[in-house]
Amino acid sequence: MKVTPEHNERMAKLTFASVYPHYITKVEAKGRTKVELLEVIEWLTGFKEKQLEQMVEEETTFETFFERANLNPNAHLIKGVICGYRIEEIDNALTQRVRYLDKVVDELAKGRKMEKILRKA
């Protein structure tokens, strides 16, 4: 599936506040916790819970969210397909980062071990 410029623009304008509650619902429905979700998001972005809450309150776009993030140096190890897109083939950096986040949340919900999600040796 090819990522279109329109898709990239939609990703940039999407707010973190619009998806965060869905992430929580998804992982909790599968028996994982919000604490684990926060750990995964912090690993990827460097954001602590208070910072995430502030971005939800501000309705921060993903463009701003990832501009402020301190992306984990091992994020490039996140591979596979999410939402029909092969992550490592996405050429738009922002869209790829959004899909990194989607992928690690998906892995958490699917019961993958935390060490694997956090790409630890």
N, C-alpha and C positions, 0 to 999 in steps of 0.2 A: 504494500500500500504506500503510495507516494504522499508525502506531507505537502500540502498546498500553501501558498502564501496566505490565503484566507484562514486556513487552520492555524498557522503560526500567529496571525494577528489575534485570532480568538483566544489562543493560549495566553498571549501577552495581556489581554484585557480582562481575563477571568480573575475574579478575586479569590484570595486564599479563604476568606470567610465563607464563600459559597461552596467550597468543597470540604473544608475541615470537619464540619459536623458529619458529613458522609463517611469520612475516614474513620471517625470515632465509632459510628454506628456499624460500619463494616467489620472492624476488628473485634468489637465487643460481641457482635452477633456470632462470631466464630470462636469465642472463648478467650480472646486476648484482652489486654487491658489498655486503658488510656495511658498509663505509665509506660507501657512498652511502646505504644505509638509515639509518645513524646521522646523516648530514647532513640527511636529510629529516625525521627525528624531531626533531632539534635545532631545525631551522627552525620546525616547528610548535609545539613545547613548550618550547624553551629548555634541555632536558635534555642534558647531556653523557653520554658513554659510561659513566663511573663511576657517575653518578646512576642511569642505567638499570639497570646491573648490581645496584646496591643495591636497587632496587625489585623486580627479579626475585627476588633473595634474600629480601626481606621479603614476597614475594607480595602486593604492593600492589594494591588494587582499582583499577579505572578511576576510581571516584569520587574516591579519594585522589590518584591519579595526576594527574587534571586539576585538582584543587584546588591541587596543588603547582606545576602547570605555569604558565609565563608564555606564554600563547597568542599566537602571532604576530598582529599587527594586520591582516595580510592573509589570515588564515584564512577570513574570510567570502567570499573570492574562490573558494574550493573549492566547485565546483558539480557537479551531475551525479547519476547513479544509482549506488549501491553496495548490494549485497545486497538489491536490490529496492526500496530507499528513495531518494527524491529528497532529497538532502542539504539543500537550501535550504528544504524544506518541513517538516523535522523541528522540532517546537516544544519538545522537551525539550533543554536546553542540553548536558547531559552526553552524551546519546545522539548529538547532532549532532557533538560533539567526537570521540567514538569513531569515528564515520563519516568525519569529516575525516581521521583517522589512517588508517583503512582505505583511503580514496580515494587519498591520496598514496602509500601503499605499493603500491596497485594500479597507479597511474600509473608508478611506478618499474619495477615488474615488466613492464609493457607496453612499456617502452623509451622512454617520453616523455623529452624533453630536460630536464635538471635545471633550466634557467632557467624552463621552463614550470611544472614541479612546484613550484618555490619562488616562483612568481607574481612573477617579476622583469619589469620593463618591457622 
